[in-house]
Amino acid sequence: MPQPLKPHALRAGDAVRVLSLASPVNADRVASGCEELRRLGYVPKLDEKSVLASDGFFAGSTKERLGAMLGALAEPETRAIFCSRGGYGSNYLLDDFRPAPEAPKIFVGFSDLTSLQIFVWMKFRWVTFYGPMVAAGLDCGAGGAHGYDRESLVRALTETKKGWSLDLKGESICVGEGSGVVLGGCLTIMEATLGTPWELETDGSILLLEDRGMKPYQVDRSLMHLKQAGKFRGVVGIVLGDFPECEAADGGEPVKEIARRILAPLGIPVVWGAPIGHTARPMLTVPLGVRARLSAVGTGCLDILEPAVIA
């Protein structure tokens, strides 16, 4: 794969921009998440009118949200962008998204923000971060239920010299080892890129796939769609989330067994149940666009083989 373009690392005291790029967000949760950013040593910057805007499904019009994103990338006084929450609507920004491609910033989000993360990878090869958002993870604090894993977040955003290891705290359902570039995100959002000009190229990747609130047959359908579309061809390993609220109401086939049934024939390492994206456990932060090695043994380990940021 082409060389990734990495953002500059965060330093103590750096200002970070908070944006709402998808659905409307709760003001109290934003306040709690901003307080957590301060505890981490950063200075959150936000325009409350913009961040707390509401326009139907969306946190403001497409023009307003796109303008906020492009403005945040261009402003010299902030070093990173933390999204407030997901929901729906990031895909509306893509048709007219025209940033300066050589100047990425740290961009942290998950869920619906997968749209933007895949887009900037496919168009510009920007490294981004699949991790906690201000009102979806940071607001619940470090180490707590529905919170975030502090060590993996800080390491991802500040380490400029070497890689590190992530205990995936899952279950290896297909044992093995593979090395490649970490890509992916929310299952249904990644699936929605199929047929677009920014459809994710997965050959040579370790693929992250997670989601919430899907019926088991819907997970089955999405995985089969990706398989039939060739998106598992050339993939060297897969890390699955724990898919909360996806249990079979009638005692039918669990999602874990659906994943095993569809993915085991690929003959690649697969780890089930990592606390990534939608999870009730402290959420890991995983850089997207960097080289890593997946070891599917026991609880699973993802060795990040290079820094995700530069000095």
Backbone bond lengths (Angstrom), bond angles and torsions (degrees), N, CA, C in turn:
res aa  C-N    CA-C-N  psi(-1)  N-CA   C-N-CA  omega(-1)  CA-C   N-CA-C  phi
1 M - - - 1.460 - - 1.533 109.58 -
2 P 1.343 118.05 152.57 1.466 120.39 176.97 1.524 111.28 -59.81
3 Q 1.315 115.97 156.57 1.460 120.97 179.71 1.531 110.62 -63.19
4 P 1.335 117.41 137.42 1.469 119.63 178.26 1.517 111.58 -76.44
5 L 1.311 115.54 157.46 1.456 122.35 174.39 1.522 107.34 -105.23
6 K 1.325 116.02 117.09 1.464 120.93 -171.65 1.530 111.08 -102.04
7 P 1.332 116.75 144.61 1.467 120.03 176.70 1.525 110.94 -80.90
8 H 1.325 115.20 168.93 1.463 120.45 175.17 1.525 110.43 -75.86
9 A 1.321 115.16 146.37 1.466 121.96 -177.99 1.523 111.26 -67.79
10 L 1.318 114.69 155.99 1.466 120.47 171.72 1.514 110.04 -82.29
11 R 1.327 114.83 146.13 1.462 121.87 176.41 1.520 108.84 -125.52
12 A 1.305 116.19 157.95 1.464 120.26 177.89 1.518 109.57 -55.81
13 G 1.324 116.01 132.00 1.452 121.55 179.00 1.514 114.92 89.70
14 D 1.330 117.64 -5.52 1.470 120.28 179.36 1.529 111.04 -66.49
15 A 1.322 115.46 145.95 1.460 121.62 174.18 1.527 109.56 -85.80
16 V 1.334 115.89 141.66 1.458 121.48 178.26 1.523 108.33 -128.73
17 R 1.304 115.97 142.04 1.453 122.00 -178.25 1.529 110.52 -92.08
18 V 1.324 117.07 133.19 1.460 123.27 175.75 1.522 108.58 -103.39
19 L 1.338 115.91 126.58 1.463 120.96 -177.62 1.524 110.99 -129.52
20 S 1.318 116.54 147.89 1.463 123.17 169.42 1.524 107.36 -109.03
21 L 1.329 116.25 107.91 1.458 121.44 -173.51 1.515 113.16 -111.00
22 A 1.335 116.38 -2.49 1.469 119.23 -177.38 1.526 109.07 -128.09
23 S 1.343 118.14 -104.45 1.465 121.85 -175.62 1.526 112.33 -95.07
24 P 1.334 117.45 163.79 1.462 121.09 177.93 1.523 111.58 -60.16
25 V 1.329 115.32 154.62 1.458 121.19 -172.61 1.524 110.35 -129.95
26 N 1.326 116.42 151.95 1.459 123.53 178.59 1.528 110.79 -76.73
27 A 1.324 116.55 130.28 1.467 121.17 -175.24 1.524 111.99 -63.92
28 D 1.329 117.89 -39.72 1.466 119.90 -178.72 1.522 111.15 -65.33
29 R 1.322 116.88 -37.36 1.464 119.60 179.62 1.527 110.69 -69.64
30 V 1.323 116.91 -35.81 1.466 120.05 174.72 1.525 109.99 -61.96
31 A 1.325 116.50 -44.39 1.466 120.26 -179.66 1.528 110.97 -61.46
32 S 1.332 116.77 -42.02 1.467 120.26 179.27 1.525 110.94 -65.13
33 G 1.330 116.42 -42.12 1.454 119.90 179.16 1.514 113.05 -65.98
34 C 1.326 116.73 -37.32 1.469 120.07 176.90 1.520 111.24 -65.96
35 E 1.317 116.43 -36.22 1.463 119.77 176.52 1.525 110.52 -63.60
36 E 1.318 116.77 -37.93 1.464 120.23 177.53 1.522 111.06 -66.85
37 L 1.327 117.97 -38.16 1.459 120.17 174.65 1.521 111.18 -59.67
38 R 1.323 116.10 -39.12 1.470 119.09 177.12 1.519 111.00 -64.82
39 R 1.334 117.21 -39.77 1.468 120.00 177.89 1.528 111.06 -63.23
40 L 1.311 117.07 -29.99 1.456 121.18 176.96 1.528 112.25 -76.51
41 G 1.321 117.10 -8.53 1.454 120.88 176.91 1.510 115.02 100.14
42 Y 1.350 117.55 11.87 1.452 121.41 -178.48 1.528 110.93 -110.42
43 V 1.312 116.15 165.81 1.460 121.92 -176.37 1.527 108.55 -115.54
44 P 1.335 117.48 102.02 1.470 118.74 -179.00 1.522 111.60 -71.44
45 K 1.318 115.58 136.09 1.463 123.07 176.31 1.530 108.33 -120.01
46 L 1.312 116.18 127.72 1.463 118.40 178.90 1.511 110.59 -152.68
47 D 1.310 112.97 145.31 1.456 120.79 169.80 1.521 106.57 -93.90
48 E 1.339 117.00 107.35 1.462 120.06 -171.60 1.523 112.43 -60.50
49 K 1.310 117.26 -36.36 1.466 119.74 179.83 1.524 110.52 -60.56
50 S 1.333 115.86 -41.75 1.458 120.66 -179.88 1.520 111.65 -73.75
51 V 1.326 117.07 -47.63 1.468 121.46 -176.22 1.525 111.16 -64.46
52 L 1.326 117.70 -35.52 1.460 121.45 -176.41 1.531 112.86 -98.41
53 A 1.330 117.29 12.11 1.459 121.00 -178.75 1.526 111.26 -65.96
54 S 1.322 115.56 154.88 1.454 121.30 179.01 1.522 109.27 -142.75
55 D 1.325 115.34 127.72 1.464 121.53 179.59 1.529 107.31 -144.84
56 G 1.317 116.06 80.87 1.454 120.24 -175.71 1.514 111.69 66.15
57 F 1.337 117.32 -125.05 1.460 122.00 177.23 1.525 112.15 -64.57
58 F 1.329 116.87 -20.18 1.453 121.62 -160.11 1.535 113.16 -113.23
59 A 1.327 114.94 156.07 1.464 121.97 175.97 1.533 108.31 -89.45
60 G 1.315 115.51 64.31 1.455 120.97 -176.83 1.512 111.45 103.85
61 S 1.324 115.78 169.93 1.461 121.17 -179.77 1.527 110.21 -69.50
62 T 1.320 115.26 163.80 1.467 119.50 176.14 1.524 110.57 -57.44
63 K 1.330 116.74 -44.07 1.463 120.53 -179.26 1.517 111.21 -61.04
64 E 1.323 117.32 -41.80 1.462 120.80 -179.15 1.526 111.28 -67.35
65 R 1.323 116.48 -44.59 1.464 119.28 -178.33 1.527 111.93 -68.70
66 L 1.330 116.10 -40.62 1.462 119.15 177.34 1.523 110.62 -64.79
67 G 1.314 116.73 -41.70 1.466 120.07 178.14 1.516 112.10 -61.58
68 A 1.333 116.02 -38.97 1.464 119.92 178.67 1.529 110.66 -64.54
69 M 1.324 117.22 -42.02 1.459 121.04 -179.97 1.522 111.81 -65.67
70 L 1.326 116.77 -48.03 1.462 119.93 -179.78 1.524 111.02 -65.44
71 G 1.329 116.52 -37.59 1.461 119.82 177.50 1.514 112.04 -64.20
72 A 1.343 116.41 -39.92 1.469 120.18 -179.51 1.524 111.29 -67.05
73 L 1.326 116.94 -36.82 1.461 119.26 178.14 1.525 111.63 -66.68
74 A 1.321 116.72 -30.93 1.464 120.74 -174.84 1.523 113.63 -88.67
75 E 1.335 118.03 -21.36 1.465 118.98 -173.03 1.530 110.31 -72.70
76 P 1.333 117.62 132.87 1.463 120.74 -176.85 1.527 113.80 -78.82
77 E 1.313 117.66 -17.25 1.465 119.42 -171.98 1.522 114.34 -85.30
78 T 1.343 118.28 -6.93 1.462 119.79 177.15 1.524 109.70 -118.97
79 R 1.331 114.81 152.91 1.462 120.41 -173.01 1.531 112.45 -111.59
80 A 1.332 116.98 -11.25 1.463 120.08 -175.84 1.518 109.53 -154.15
81 I 1.336 114.55 162.66 1.462 122.04 174.43 1.524 107.72 -123.12
82 F 1.322 115.95 122.64 1.458 122.44 172.90 1.527 107.66 -110.98
83 C 1.314 116.98 123.65 1.460 120.02 177.22 1.524 109.95 -76.06
84 S 1.338 116.04 151.90 1.466 119.63 -178.37 1.514 111.66 -78.90
85 R 1.344 117.20 -44.09 1.467 122.57 178.29 1.528 108.76 -166.22
86 G 1.329 115.75 174.46 1.452 120.76 176.26 1.512 110.67 -97.51
87 G 1.329 116.13 -119.81 1.454 120.54 -176.22 1.512 109.98 103.31
88 Y 1.330 116.32 -103.31 1.460 120.59 179.21 1.526 109.96 -160.13
89 G 1.330 115.95 143.89 1.449 119.94 170.88 1.512 116.18 131.39
90 S 1.336 118.69 -10.55 1.465 119.72 -179.35 1.523 111.81 -61.33
91 N 1.321 117.11 -30.81 1.466 120.60 -178.61 1.525 112.47 -62.54
92 Y 1.325 118.24 -25.22 1.461 121.28 178.94 1.533 112.31 -66.00
93 L 1.324 117.25 -20.10 1.462 120.53 -175.44 1.519 112.84 -83.94
94 L 1.324 117.55 -13.27 1.462 119.91 -164.79 1.529 113.41 -76.98
95 D 1.309 118.83 -35.55 1.465 120.27 -174.03 1.522 112.70 -61.32
96 D 1.335 116.75 -32.87 1.468 120.20 -177.27 1.524 112.29 -116.69
97 F 1.323 116.95 21.60 1.470 120.69 -178.06 1.522 108.76 -80.01
98 R 1.322 116.27 108.42 1.464 121.80 -176.02 1.531 110.12 -130.97
99 P 1.325 117.40 73.84 1.464 118.95 177.78 1.530 110.80 -83.21
100 A 1.332 115.90 174.49 1.458 120.05 168.97 1.527 106.53 -74.98
101 P 1.330 118.91 108.79 1.461 120.40 -167.80 1.516 114.97 -66.69
102 E 1.336 117.36 -18.06 1.463 119.52 -176.83 1.520 112.15 -89.89
103 A 1.318 118.81 1.50 1.461 120.37 -171.98 1.523 111.98 -128.01
104 P 1.345 118.04 70.53 1.469 118.66 177.90 1.517 111.70 -74.50
105 K 1.318 115.32 159.53 1.465 122.18 168.26 1.517 107.75 -122.02
106 I 1.309 116.03 161.16 1.454 119.56 170.05 1.523 108.23 -54.03
107 F 1.322 116.05 129.12 1.458 122.17 179.62 1.519 107.42 -130.88
108 V 1.341 116.61 117.08 1.458 121.78 -174.61 1.520 109.55 -116.78
109 G 1.327 115.94 127.13 1.453 120.90 176.75 1.510 110.09 -176.98
110 F 1.323 116.20 173.93 1.460 121.38 173.63 1.520 107.81 -151.84
111 S 1.323 117.18 -170.65 1.457 122.97 177.75 1.525 110.11 60.90
112 D 1.330 118.69 -122.88 1.459 122.08 -175.88 1.522 112.29 -62.18
113 L 1.331 117.73 -22.60 1.465 120.43 -179.98 1.516 111.83 -69.44
114 T 1.340 117.45 -10.02 1.464 121.21 171.76 1.520 111.07 -50.72
115 S 1.338 117.67 -35.55 1.474 120.81 178.48 1.519 111.25 -54.61
116 L 1.329 116.23 -51.52 1.462 120.40 -179.55 1.524 111.77 -68.40
117 Q 1.324 116.44 -38.60 1.459 119.47 -177.83 1.523 111.44 -64.63
118 I 1.328 116.73 -41.62 1.460 119.41 176.54 1.526 110.39 -67.49
119 F 1.328 117.26 -41.85 1.464 121.08 -178.76 1.523 111.38 -59.01
120 V 1.332 117.66 -49.85 1.473 118.98 -176.02 1.523 111.65 -71.87
121 W 1.338 116.89 -23.76 1.469 118.55 173.60 1.530 109.92 -71.37
122 M 1.310 116.90 -48.32 1.455 120.16 -176.16 1.533 112.30 -68.88
123 K 1.333 117.58 -35.40 1.463 120.66 -177.12 1.529 113.07 -86.51
124 F 1.352 117.04 -37.73 1.461 119.89 -170.62 1.523 114.02 -128.18
125 R 1.343 118.00 -6.83 1.460 123.48 -176.13 1.530 112.33 61.59
126 W 1.329 116.50 37.59 1.461 120.47 175.45 1.523 110.78 -76.94
127 V 1.307 115.94 135.63 1.456 122.15 168.41 1.527 108.34 -77.59
128 T 1.343 116.69 131.47 1.465 121.70 175.22 1.518 108.52 -128.59
129 F 1.325 117.22 -177.43 1.465 121.28 -170.97 1.522 110.46 -131.65
130 Y 1.328 115.17 119.46 1.462 121.68 178.55 1.518 106.65 -88.75
131 G 1.332 114.95 97.17 1.447 118.85 -172.89 1.514 112.61 -160.18
132 P 1.324 116.68 -169.51 1.464 122.05 -169.66 1.524 112.70 -67.14
133 M 1.327 114.20 145.55 1.453 121.06 176.05 1.532 109.64 -105.19
134 V 1.306 115.70 168.32 1.468 120.25 -171.93 1.524 111.68 -59.57
135 A 1.336 117.35 -44.80 1.460 121.20 -178.80 1.523 111.69 -108.90
136 A 1.329 116.32 21.90 1.466 121.43 178.63 1.521 108.51 -150.09
137 G 1.320 114.68 68.21 1.461 120.38 -179.71 1.514 112.09 134.73
138 L 1.335 116.71 -61.66 1.471 119.34 179.17 1.521 111.31 -64.28
139 D 1.330 116.74 -33.40 1.468 120.44 -177.77 1.524 112.51 -65.85
140 C 1.325 117.52 -23.08 1.474 121.30 -179.89 1.512 112.28 -95.97
141 G 1.314 117.63 0.32 1.450 121.47 171.40 1.517 114.66 85.34
142 A 1.324 114.79 172.77 1.463 122.15 -178.04 1.523 110.22 -81.50
143 G 1.337 115.26 129.05 1.455 120.40 173.27 1.510 116.15 82.07
144 G 1.330 118.29 -3.04 1.454 120.93 -176.79 1.517 112.54 -97.97
145 A 1.329 115.49 170.98 1.464 120.74 176.47 1.531 109.88 -59.32
146 H 1.318 116.71 133.48 1.461 124.17 -178.11 1.532 112.06 62.32
147 G 1.331 115.79 15.25 1.456 120.91 177.92 1.522 111.59 -97.29
148 Y 1.322 116.19 -145.10 1.459 119.45 -174.61 1.517 110.64 -141.28
149 D 1.317 115.28 160.60 1.457 123.09 176.46 1.528 108.79 -89.09
150 R 1.309 115.94 111.01 1.471 120.40 -173.33 1.523 111.96 -64.90
151 E 1.329 116.83 -44.25 1.463 120.12 -174.74 1.518 112.04 -60.33
152 S 1.336 117.02 -45.22 1.469 118.46 -177.81 1.523 111.40 -69.56
153 L 1.340 118.04 -34.01 1.465 120.27 177.50 1.523 110.81 -65.04
154 V 1.326 116.08 -51.52 1.467 119.90 -176.86 1.524 110.74 -64.12
155 R 1.325 116.74 -42.03 1.463 119.57 -179.80 1.526 111.18 -61.78
156 A 1.322 116.33 -43.97 1.463 119.98 -178.18 1.526 112.16 -63.06
157 L 1.333 116.72 -36.79 1.466 120.75 -172.82 1.524 113.80 -90.94
158 T 1.344 117.66 -11.40 1.464 119.08 -173.68 1.519 115.05 -125.31
159 E 1.333 118.82 -19.55 1.470 121.52 -174.90 1.523 111.00 -76.10
160 T 1.333 116.99 119.37 1.465 120.99 -177.25 1.526 113.48 -115.18
161 K 1.341 118.62 -1.96 1.468 119.68 -172.08 1.511 114.74 -114.45
162 K 1.309 119.18 -27.99 1.463 120.10 -174.27 1.527 109.68 -154.49
163 G 1.334 113.67 172.44 1.447 119.26 177.28 1.513 112.53 -86.05
164 W 1.321 116.86 -171.14 1.459 122.57 -179.22 1.520 108.86 -158.16
165 S 1.311 116.53 172.92 1.459 121.49 -177.60 1.518 110.80 -115.70
166 L 1.331 115.12 142.82 1.455 122.03 175.94 1.527 109.14 -117.06
167 D 1.323 116.49 118.22 1.452 120.18 168.97 1.521 106.79 -72.44
168 L 1.337 116.79 118.03 1.460 120.62 -174.70 1.524 113.07 -79.01
169 K 1.322 117.74 -10.29 1.469 121.80 172.33 1.525 111.75 52.10
170 G 1.332 114.53 35.95 1.453 120.05 -178.66 1.514 111.95 -119.20
171 E 1.331 115.53 -140.78 1.465 122.79 -179.52 1.520 108.07 -144.01
172 S 1.311 116.32 125.38 1.461 120.49 -179.97 1.523 108.99 -78.75
173 I 1.334 116.60 106.15 1.469 119.53 -177.53 1.532 111.54 -94.38
174 C 1.332 117.23 -14.28 1.467 122.35 170.90 1.526 105.89 -138.49
175 V 1.311 116.40 107.27 1.462 121.55 -171.39 1.524 110.55 -74.21
176 G 1.339 116.00 144.66 1.456 120.74 176.40 1.512 111.35 155.57
177 E 1.319 115.91 -171.79 1.465 122.08 -178.64 1.516 108.95 -143.06
178 G 1.322 115.84 142.40 1.456 120.60 177.38 1.513 111.18 -154.38
179 S 1.336 116.52 148.56 1.463 121.82 179.93 1.524 110.12 -120.46
180 G 1.321 115.50 137.16 1.458 120.74 179.98 1.510 110.56 -175.10
181 V 1.323 116.82 -167.50 1.463 123.25 -179.77 1.528 108.82 -94.54
182 V 1.332 116.70 130.66 1.461 121.32 -178.63 1.519 109.67 -75.48
183 L 1.333 115.93 124.88 1.462 122.60 179.12 1.522 108.78 -142.25
184 G 1.332 116.13 173.49 1.456 120.03 174.00 1.510 112.76 116.36
185 G 1.351 115.07 -146.45 1.458 120.86 -177.48 1.510 110.69 143.21
186 C 1.313 116.50 -137.03 1.459 122.41 -177.89 1.532 109.47 -71.60
187 L 1.332 116.49 127.07 1.465 122.37 -172.46 1.530 112.57 -55.08
188 T 1.325 117.93 -53.30 1.463 119.18 -175.65 1.527 112.16 -68.18
189 I 1.321 117.18 -30.89 1.476 119.54 179.40 1.518 110.15 -73.41
190 M 1.334 116.68 -41.21 1.460 118.64 175.57 1.528 110.77 -61.82
191 E 1.337 116.47 -42.26 1.454 120.71 178.89 1.535 110.80 -59.40
192 A 1.332 116.54 -35.48 1.470 120.99 -178.19 1.525 113.06 -69.49
193 T 1.342 118.24 -12.36 1.466 119.28 176.45 1.522 112.15 -79.12
194 L 1.337 117.99 -14.26 1.458 119.70 -178.38 1.526 109.97 -60.10
195 G 1.311 115.76 131.47 1.457 121.57 -179.97 1.513 114.64 87.19
196 T 1.344 118.05 -5.55 1.456 120.88 177.23 1.528 109.65 -93.13
197 P 1.345 117.96 164.51 1.473 119.53 177.36 1.528 113.03 -63.76
198 W 1.336 117.38 -17.12 1.473 120.18 179.99 1.530 111.59 -110.29
199 E 1.313 117.17 26.47 1.458 121.19 175.29 1.528 109.92 -51.97
200 L 1.325 116.07 131.29 1.461 120.00 -173.74 1.525 111.15 -68.17
201 E 1.337 115.48 127.43 1.457 121.86 172.42 1.522 108.35 -87.43
202 T 1.317 117.06 119.22 1.464 121.34 -170.68 1.514 114.13 -106.66
203 D 1.326 118.81 -7.30 1.460 120.94 -178.04 1.529 109.97 -57.66
204 G 1.341 116.42 128.78 1.456 120.89 179.30 1.519 114.68 81.56
205 S 1.327 116.98 13.42 1.466 119.82 -175.31 1.517 112.79 -105.63
206 I 1.324 114.92 157.00 1.458 123.46 159.51 1.517 104.76 -96.17
207 L 1.312 116.50 117.55 1.459 121.31 -168.60 1.522 110.76 -99.77
208 L 1.342 116.25 123.38 1.464 121.88 171.04 1.520 108.70 -89.81
209 L 1.323 116.67 132.89 1.465 121.34 177.37 1.517 108.31 -140.26
210 E 1.322 116.99 123.76 1.462 121.36 178.84 1.518 108.65 -153.05
211 D 1.338 115.83 160.47 1.458 120.33 178.42 1.522 107.67 -171.00
212 R 1.329 115.47 -178.64 1.457 120.26 178.15 1.529 109.49 -145.80
213 G 1.344 115.42 158.77 1.450 120.67 170.08 1.513 115.51 66.39
214 M 1.321 117.67 21.31 1.463 120.54 177.33 1.535 109.00 -97.52
215 K 1.322 116.60 146.06 1.454 120.06 170.79 1.534 108.05 -73.27
216 P 1.329 117.82 150.11 1.470 118.80 -178.41 1.519 113.73 -52.54
217 Y 1.334 117.94 -40.55 1.463 118.48 -179.67 1.522 111.57 -66.07
218 Q 1.357 117.07 -27.35 1.461 119.68 178.18 1.532 110.88 -71.69
219 V 1.343 116.46 -37.65 1.465 119.38 174.22 1.521 109.53 -62.97
220 D 1.334 116.00 -44.98 1.463 121.15 177.68 1.529 110.16 -56.04
221 R 1.324 116.47 -47.88 1.469 120.87 -178.18 1.522 111.58 -62.00
222 S 1.341 117.53 -42.55 1.464 120.50 -179.56 1.526 111.49 -66.32
223 L 1.328 117.08 -43.27 1.468 119.77 178.86 1.525 110.74 -64.95
224 M 1.329 116.93 -41.23 1.462 119.58 177.76 1.528 111.60 -65.78
225 H 1.329 116.79 -36.77 1.467 119.80 177.19 1.526 110.20 -61.52
226 L 1.330 116.85 -46.48 1.463 119.94 178.82 1.524 111.03 -62.52
227 K 1.334 116.15 -40.62 1.463 119.66 179.19 1.525 110.71 -63.47
228 Q 1.334 116.69 -48.00 1.462 120.52 -177.48 1.529 112.28 -69.85
229 A 1.336 116.44 -23.23 1.467 120.79 176.33 1.525 112.22 -83.91
230 G 1.334 117.04 -0.28 1.459 120.67 178.03 1.511 114.73 82.96
231 K 1.330 117.17 12.18 1.457 119.30 -174.68 1.527 113.69 -78.18
232 F 1.330 118.10 -10.64 1.462 120.27 173.95 1.529 111.71 -97.67
233 R 1.326 116.96 -4.18 1.457 120.57 179.08 1.528 109.38 -71.79
234 G 1.315 117.30 121.51 1.461 121.44 -179.49 1.508 114.61 86.13
235 V 1.337 118.26 -5.24 1.466 120.81 175.53 1.527 108.67 -69.57
236 V 1.332 117.16 137.62 1.469 120.72 -174.49 1.522 112.51 -100.64
237 G 1.312 118.42 -9.59 1.456 121.97 178.53 1.517 109.88 -177.76
238 I 1.328 115.67 158.23 1.471 120.97 -178.44 1.516 109.02 -135.15
239 V 1.336 115.63 133.66 1.459 123.06 173.14 1.522 107.68 -114.73
240 L 1.320 116.19 120.37 1.461 122.37 -179.35 1.515 110.57 -104.82
241 G 1.331 116.57 144.24 1.453 120.95 173.11 1.517 110.96 -74.58
242 D 1.329 115.93 -170.62 1.469 117.96 -179.94 1.528 113.02 -97.26
243 F 1.328 118.37 4.13 1.459 124.02 169.83 1.540 112.20 46.78
244 P 1.332 117.02 63.52 1.467 119.36 179.00 1.525 112.16 -65.40
245 E 1.321 115.21 152.67 1.470 122.78 178.79 1.529 112.09 59.24
246 C 1.325 115.96 30.91 1.461 120.98 178.03 1.529 111.39 -118.73
247 E 1.322 117.29 17.08 1.454 120.50 -177.74 1.530 110.62 -71.47
248 A 1.313 114.74 150.63 1.464 120.24 176.89 1.523 109.55 -76.66
249 A 1.322 116.86 120.54 1.466 120.78 -177.10 1.522 111.85 -67.45
250 D 1.321 117.24 -27.06 1.467 120.45 -175.41 1.522 112.83 -100.32
251 G 1.333 116.36 15.20 1.459 119.24 -179.28 1.514 113.43 74.87
252 G 1.327 117.32 20.64 1.463 121.67 -179.79 1.516 112.25 -76.99
253 E 1.308 116.03 -165.31 1.466 121.79 -174.93 1.527 111.32 -61.86
254 P 1.334 118.21 123.57 1.469 120.54 179.35 1.533 111.32 -67.75
255 V 1.326 115.19 156.41 1.457 120.24 -178.72 1.525 111.20 -60.68
256 K 1.335 117.51 -37.16 1.463 119.75 178.68 1.524 110.81 -58.77
257 E 1.323 117.27 -41.54 1.462 120.27 -179.40 1.521 111.63 -72.97
258 I 1.331 116.64 -32.23 1.470 119.97 173.46 1.523 109.50 -61.20
259 A 1.334 116.16 -46.58 1.465 120.60 179.68 1.522 110.86 -61.95
260 R 1.321 116.61 -43.09 1.464 119.81 179.42 1.537 110.92 -62.04
261 R 1.324 115.80 -44.10 1.463 120.53 -177.89 1.529 111.94 -62.04
262 I 1.337 116.73 -42.10 1.465 120.65 -176.21 1.526 112.03 -81.01
263 L 1.336 116.98 -36.67 1.461 120.15 -170.81 1.522 114.47 -93.92
264 A 1.331 118.10 -27.25 1.463 119.92 -178.05 1.526 113.02 -56.69
265 P 1.354 119.30 -39.93 1.474 118.90 179.60 1.532 113.94 -62.24
266 L 1.333 118.10 -14.09 1.462 120.16 178.71 1.521 111.52 -69.61
267 G 1.345 117.21 -22.88 1.457 121.16 178.73 1.517 114.13 71.51
268 I 1.329 117.23 28.83 1.464 121.76 179.50 1.526 109.41 -122.06
269 P 1.348 118.08 160.12 1.464 119.82 179.21 1.528 111.76 -66.42
270 V 1.339 115.55 136.33 1.461 121.43 179.08 1.529 108.32 -135.55
271 V 1.330 115.61 127.88 1.461 121.93 174.97 1.518 108.42 -112.55
272 W 1.311 115.87 128.36 1.464 123.05 179.04 1.533 110.10 -102.82
273 G 1.335 116.33 143.00 1.454 121.40 167.32 1.517 116.35 83.54
274 A 1.330 118.27 27.89 1.468 120.23 174.85 1.531 109.36 -74.58
275 P 1.339 117.99 143.86 1.468 120.65 178.50 1.525 111.51 -79.50
276 I 1.321 115.15 73.42 1.460 121.30 178.60 1.523 108.30 -120.35
277 G 1.329 116.41 144.78 1.457 120.42 177.81 1.507 112.15 60.54
278 H 1.328 116.53 -125.16 1.463 121.59 -178.34 1.524 109.14 -72.30
279 T 1.301 116.82 108.64 1.452 122.50 -179.22 1.515 108.76 -158.68
280 A 1.329 116.35 150.59 1.462 120.07 175.47 1.517 111.06 -86.26
281 R 1.332 117.39 -10.73 1.464 122.05 179.67 1.530 110.56 -89.61
282 P 1.324 117.61 167.39 1.469 118.90 176.15 1.536 110.31 -58.08
283 M 1.303 115.65 121.48 1.464 123.01 -171.57 1.527 111.73 -76.04
284 L 1.337 115.30 129.05 1.451 120.63 173.33 1.529 110.19 -74.45
285 T 1.325 116.16 149.44 1.459 122.10 170.06 1.516 108.22 -101.79
286 V 1.333 116.26 125.29 1.460 122.03 -178.17 1.527 108.67 -123.18
287 P 1.341 118.17 123.14 1.469 119.31 175.90 1.519 110.62 -72.32
288 L 1.319 115.71 138.11 1.461 122.37 177.69 1.524 109.09 -104.42
289 G 1.336 116.16 128.77 1.452 120.43 178.96 1.511 114.18 106.27
290 V 1.335 117.94 7.35 1.462 121.44 178.35 1.524 109.94 -114.27
291 R 1.330 116.03 160.48 1.458 121.64 179.14 1.530 110.20 -76.74
292 A 1.324 114.83 141.83 1.461 120.11 -179.47 1.519 109.41 -151.58
293 R 1.334 115.13 166.73 1.462 122.07 175.62 1.526 108.04 -124.73
294 L 1.323 116.30 124.31 1.453 121.53 178.21 1.523 109.30 -98.78
295 S 1.326 116.00 124.07 1.460 122.27 174.60 1.518 107.57 -111.86
296 A 1.330 115.85 108.32 1.459 121.17 -179.99 1.523 108.82 -94.45
297 V 1.314 114.63 79.25 1.455 123.67 175.72 1.521 106.28 -139.48
298 G 1.320 117.88 132.28 1.459 119.94 -179.22 1.515 111.44 62.41
299 T 1.340 116.10 -126.14 1.466 120.48 -178.43 1.525 113.20 -80.47
300 G 1.334 116.92 -6.61 1.459 120.88 178.87 1.512 112.74 87.08
301 C 1.317 115.81 143.72 1.465 121.41 179.25 1.521 108.86 -140.04
302 L 1.316 115.60 134.76 1.457 122.01 174.43 1.522 107.85 -114.29
303 D 1.327 116.41 108.11 1.466 121.28 176.97 1.517 108.72 -88.91
304 I 1.322 116.37 113.31 1.461 121.35 174.77 1.521 106.84 -78.67
305 L 1.325 117.36 119.79 1.465 121.44 -168.48 1.514 114.07 -93.11
306 E 1.312 118.37 -2.30 1.462 120.99 179.77 1.521 109.21 -153.34
307 P 1.328 118.20 154.57 1.463 119.55 174.97 1.511 110.45 -61.31
308 A 1.348 115.55 150.08 1.463 121.46 178.08 1.521 112.10 -95.39
309 V 1.341 116.63 -8.44 1.457 122.00 -177.76 1.527 109.62 -134.86
310 I 1.313 116.15 161.83 1.457 121.90 177.74 1.520 109.59 -115.55
311 A 1.316 116.13 160.04 1.470 120.84 -177.64 1.531 111.00 -69.21
